[in-house]
Amino acid sequence: MHGDPPPDMVGGVLSLWKSLSVTAAFVGAMIGGLVMEHTGSRSATVGALIWCGLPGAIMWIAIQHTNTPRPERL
């Protein structure tokens, strides 16, 4: 085991990831809107939303699980 980082550093990294994931989802929505405006196709919009928003959503969910203590279950 290497030395654990100080808790305030961990909190800073987590809040940075949280804001990055929110930004990624927002940018994905904007790109999706622009693509739909220019192409008029809904599938291209869904594709842009999935590719940009999904990583952000996954990061956000992972952060929520690491932040909240889980109840002990078998």
Secondary structure as UniProt FT lines:
FT   HELIX           7..39
FT   HELIX           42..67
//
